[in-house]
């Protein structure tokens, strides 16, 4: 017993030092410093989404776009003539005002304590819950970044092959399973006609539509996005359940009713098809499996290139560095 203690003590000390040096997040980081933090974010998100459901997909997508560029450090929220916000793929993001509202309430309740990066991570979870998801515990303790550059914005794109999607996720420490699960975020929200128009009339120069699209669904998409029509018009990514966080998106992929080419390809490729298949099914068990796995992969994504400890800062307002 004595011997064990001697071996364990220095070992634990080294682990503790390493943890402090690297920094890490943990569930309940604000329990003692701002016990109302999570309640405040939740209530702001709840009222915003109740008023306008499109905030839920907006905030979820914003969190993904934050994490994939210089880590989950709220760099997406910074204003500036060449900040991330100004990059093309971010031009339609929605929900900045919701994050700002939560921050302003938190600065009144506990000034200088809660980072914008954590507010965004919590708000993404609360948005999902607000449209029917079951949620997950969000580790907190992120610090806000000091840099935001449009030139660093590179996301997977709607025309990306499965190989490209996998490579881009692997670069962020996420595997193929995480890719298929996180893209399940497309169970809510919409895409502009411009992002998938190439599939509808002249797919890859063939003069015919993408053969992967179901015939009836093609008619629907063509009605929504006529040739020469308004490219900014938006179409539900998960037909028939755009405001419900559920697993029907995966069934739509199987049925040729995926809207984005990148999504639809997840069914054509055997590597991803078998993962998609695992989420299809109308039972409560399938639904809760998706919810559980989504939460798990979101937590993984929320740890990309973390800034913790003494790195970065806690911004006073989310759109400017201090
Ligand atoms: C291969 C990866 C991905 C690609 C290629 C992709 C692409 C896109 C595209 C093109 C849109 C439509 C944008 C527009 O026209 O406004 C979109 C919307 C959206 N994406 Fe993704 N995405 C990917 C992964 C993700 C992930 C990981 C999440 C979250 C976990 C996510 C959440 C969303 C949401 C919620 C919307 C709807 C936004 C709204 O309605 O305001 N996406 N995505």
Boltz pocket constraint, residues with backbone or C-beta under 6 A from the ligand:
constraints:
  - pocket:
      binder: B
      contacts: [[A, 54], [A, 56], [A, 57], [A, 58], [A, 60], [A, 61], [A, 64], [A, 92], [A, 94], [A, 156], [A, 157], [A, 158], [A, 159], [A, 160], [A, 165], [A, 179], [A, 182], [A, 183], [A, 185], [A, 186], [A, 188], [A, 189], [A, 190], [A, 191], [A, 192], [A, 193], [A, 195], [A, 260], [A, 262]]
      max_distance: 6.0
